[in-house]
Amino acid sequence: MATKAVPGAAATGEPTDVATPATAPNPLRKGLRLERIPEPCTMVIIGATGDLTERKLAPALYNLMLGGFLPPEFTVVGFARRDLSDVAFRERLHASVGDHSRNRPVKASIWASFARSVEYQRGEFHDPNAFAELTKRLARIDRDRGTAGNRLFYLAVPPVLHPEIVRQLAAAGLVASGEARDARHKGWTRVIVEKPFGSDLASARQLNREISEVFNEDQIYRIDHYLGKETVQNLAVFRFGNGLFEPIWNRRYIDSVQITVAETVGIEGRGEFYDQTGALRDIVQNHALQLLAVFAMEPPIEFQASDLRDEKLKVLRAVKPMTQREVALSTVRGQYQAGWVAGEQVSPYREEPEVAPDSQRETYAALKLAIQSWRWAGVPFYLRTGKALATRATEIAVQFKQAPLALFERAGASSLDPNVLAIRIQPDEGILLRFGAKVPGPGLQIRGVNMDFRYGSSFAVDSPDAYETLILDCMIGDASLFTRADELERAWEILDPILTAWESGEGGELHFYEAGSWGPAAADELLERDGRTWRHP
Ligand SMILES: NC(=O)c1ccc[n+]([C@@H]2O[C@H](COP(=O)([O-])OP(=O)(O)OC[C@H]3O[C@@H](n4cnc5c(N)ncnc54)[C@H](OP(=O)(O)O)[C@@H]3O)[C@@H](O)[C@H]2O)c1
């Protein structure tokens, strides 16, 4: 039986034993990143005074330190435009951790040792001298702190700045992609790239081309924080670690699948960004299609990055891009109007600051997709996402086919609901199975009941934040939970025809919905036409 460290466990002080039964090999064992501590390295946060660093990266690094997952040599260099001393930068990070960490208050002893590993480099992205300074600094850190030339560059800046930054890194000799490029450089170089990855197929290809002029594909870690939420491993264990589910995971037993990413928040002051982006680009292109791919993929040969990504890509390749007519029939776009969400009044989307008063941008999207594979032919996959909806919930709901014979209806019982398996991703990660049970007493009354498993109450382990998992994975060199260029481009190939049809007005009209509802009536009609209804998590 093996005992493994898991991020999150350290925070609760719980010992975490992950039992590996002698008879059934743990499917995550091979390549399990959590069995390893990363090699000494320096993480350079490019854009270290921005919102992402404040809300996500600083807390993630502190929690990794708190959990004992970082090697003692680990060093952070913040790089940004404003003039800050090392001390002032550390104070900013300290305040960020105090405000946003899942473990609070900040422990003084842990912070003191973390702060010693933090430095700040001021610089403009267009200035080669700033990158020359950075090169010198990293060489000094390698010497003084023993970071062995291992570097992780985190591009915590809007994507429009990525090409210039990677060019500057290369020009400053900071990118070592194997011995061929720089025989003098020892150690590895990796780059984490934040979404959005382009705004359509052409721009995603362009961005991939520009980054891959400098980095090899195996050095590029495109982050989708949904995949860091334990989701992929949980789904993989559920499907491939149990004998029960895999035999029914196909068109013979499954009637349809719904993937919901529902948010209660509106656009939170990001009017300029959102009015150019919309729900399809912001959520469906990455999170929803990645969930679809993980849910529907074939068992990988091994649980490791290349096999997993190959299988996900196969699913995406089997999703047929829509014609213009199919867009009008199989998609719905919506925009929220005034309403109430959780007791708070919400203004119409068009009245948000920096949103055009006649904006056609969708804050809601629903699609019916077909996966043309042996396993999934004929099973519709309904995807929906929206802002200012009734509930915050991300889930995959599997609706099973009805029993072949309505035995109990003949005996007078009311008609039975189909079985549903709901895989909740957030909040309150868990799995719910809904089935029919006899109501106790005389007669034959049948009612739907739930079997409800929650990770939170079954395991005394506090789940790590997605950014903790993903940063650690990147340091270890495990790309399983990051998106490969071909997956990304295929996702755009699926969505480009929808975007084009919507933007030309040929893909159906924009439907309005009340904030705090479950979206436009047209989305309900999309399912009603198929004799189905949306599940409301
Ligand atoms: N914020 C989030 O929670 C979040 C979540 C998911 C994904 N993302 C993604 O993460 C990325 C970063 O977002 P963000 O919200 O953190 O951006 P941001 O707040 O605008 O921060 C940008 C950072 O880049 C620096 N910068 C900008 N132009 C520069 C230049 N010419 N030279 C040097 N430094 C420059 C800024 O430095 P100064 O401040 O010193 O000017 C700042 O540190 C985006 O791709 C975003 O989509 C963000």
PDBQT file of the ligand as one rigid body, heavy atoms in Angstrom, charges set to zero:
ROOT
HETATM    1  N1  LIG A 601      -7.611  37.770 -13.594  1.00  0.00    +0.000 N 
HETATM    2  C1  LIG A 601      -7.984  36.519 -13.489  1.00  0.00    +0.000 C 
HETATM    3  O1  LIG A 601      -8.453  36.023 -12.452  1.00  0.00    +0.000 OA
HETATM    4  C2  LIG A 601      -7.811  35.619 -14.658  1.00  0.00    +0.000 A 
HETATM    5  C3  LIG A 601      -8.404  34.351 -14.626  1.00  0.00    +0.000 A 
HETATM    6  C4  LIG A 601      -8.191  33.502 -15.705  1.00  0.00    +0.000 A 
HETATM    7  C5  LIG A 601      -7.399  33.917 -16.758  1.00  0.00    +0.000 A 
HETATM    8  N2  LIG A 601      -6.856  35.150 -16.782  1.00  0.00    +0.000 N 
HETATM    9  C6  LIG A 601      -5.981  35.515 -17.895  1.00  0.00    +0.000 C 
HETATM   10  O2  LIG A 601      -4.705  35.867 -17.383  1.00  0.00    +0.000 OA
HETATM   11  C7  LIG A 601      -4.098  36.846 -18.216  1.00  0.00    +0.000 C 
HETATM   12  C8  LIG A 601      -3.668  38.037 -17.371  1.00  0.00    +0.000 C 
HETATM   13  O3  LIG A 601      -4.815  38.657 -16.855  1.00  0.00    +0.000 OA
HETATM   14  P1  LIG A 601      -4.770  39.780 -15.718  1.00  0.00    +0.000 P 
HETATM   15  O4  LIG A 601      -6.198  40.019 -15.383  1.00  0.00    +0.000 OA
HETATM   16  O5  LIG A 601      -3.860  39.414 -14.619  1.00  0.00    +0.000 OA
HETATM   17  O6  LIG A 601      -4.141  41.023 -16.521  1.00  0.00    +0.000 OA
HETATM   18  P2  LIG A 601      -3.799  42.481 -15.948  1.00  0.00    +0.000 P 
HETATM   19  O7  LIG A 601      -4.418  42.675 -14.602  1.00  0.00    +0.000 OA
HETATM   20  O8  LIG A 601      -4.129  43.443 -17.033  1.00  0.00    +0.000 OA
HETATM   21  O9  LIG A 601      -2.219  42.454 -15.721  1.00  0.00    +0.000 OA
HETATM   22  C9  LIG A 601      -1.306  42.637 -16.746  1.00  0.00    +0.000 C 
HETATM   23  C10 LIG A 601       0.116  42.598 -16.212  1.00  0.00    +0.000 C 
HETATM   24  O10 LIG A 601       1.009  42.797 -17.298  1.00  0.00    +0.000 OA
HETATM   25  C11 LIG A 601       1.873  43.888 -17.033  1.00  0.00    +0.000 C 
HETATM   26  N3  LIG A 601       2.087  44.609 -18.285  1.00  0.00    +0.000 N 
HETATM   27  C12 LIG A 601       1.163  44.975 -19.210  1.00  0.00    +0.000 A 
HETATM   28  N4  LIG A 601       1.777  45.580 -20.248  1.00  0.00    +0.000 NA
HETATM   29  C13 LIG A 601       3.087  45.603 -19.982  1.00  0.00    +0.000 A 
HETATM   30  C14 LIG A 601       4.234  46.069 -20.669  1.00  0.00    +0.000 A 
HETATM   31  N5  LIG A 601       4.153  46.649 -21.868  1.00  0.00    +0.000 N 
HETATM   32  N6  LIG A 601       5.443  45.910 -20.105  1.00  0.00    +0.000 NA
HETATM   33  C15 LIG A 601       5.548  45.312 -18.888  1.00  0.00    +0.000 A 
HETATM   34  N7  LIG A 601       4.508  44.832 -18.188  1.00  0.00    +0.000 NA
HETATM   35  C16 LIG A 601       3.291  44.982 -18.727  1.00  0.00    +0.000 A 
HETATM   36  C17 LIG A 601       1.153  44.739 -16.033  1.00  0.00    +0.000 C 
HETATM   37  O11 LIG A 601       2.135  45.460 -15.326  1.00  0.00    +0.000 OA
HETATM   38  P3  LIG A 601       1.833  46.871 -14.597  1.00  0.00    +0.000 P 
HETATM   39  O12 LIG A 601       0.616  46.601 -13.758  1.00  0.00    +0.000 OA
HETATM   40  O13 LIG A 601       3.046  47.093 -13.798  1.00  0.00    +0.000 OA
HETATM   41  O14 LIG A 601       1.554  47.858 -15.656  1.00  0.00    +0.000 OA
HETATM   42  C18 LIG A 601       0.467  43.653 -15.185  1.00  0.00    +0.000 C 
HETATM   43  O15 LIG A 601       1.399  43.115 -14.286  1.00  0.00    +0.000 OA
HETATM   44  C19 LIG A 601      -5.125  37.170 -19.288  1.00  0.00    +0.000 C 
HETATM   45  O16 LIG A 601      -4.857  36.391 -20.407  1.00  0.00    +0.000 OA
HETATM   46  C20 LIG A 601      -6.434  36.727 -18.674  1.00  0.00    +0.000 C 
HETATM   47  O17 LIG A 601      -7.380  36.376 -19.648  1.00  0.00    +0.000 OA
HETATM   48  C21 LIG A 601      -7.047  36.008 -15.752  1.00  0.00    +0.000 A 
ENDROOT
TORSDOF 0
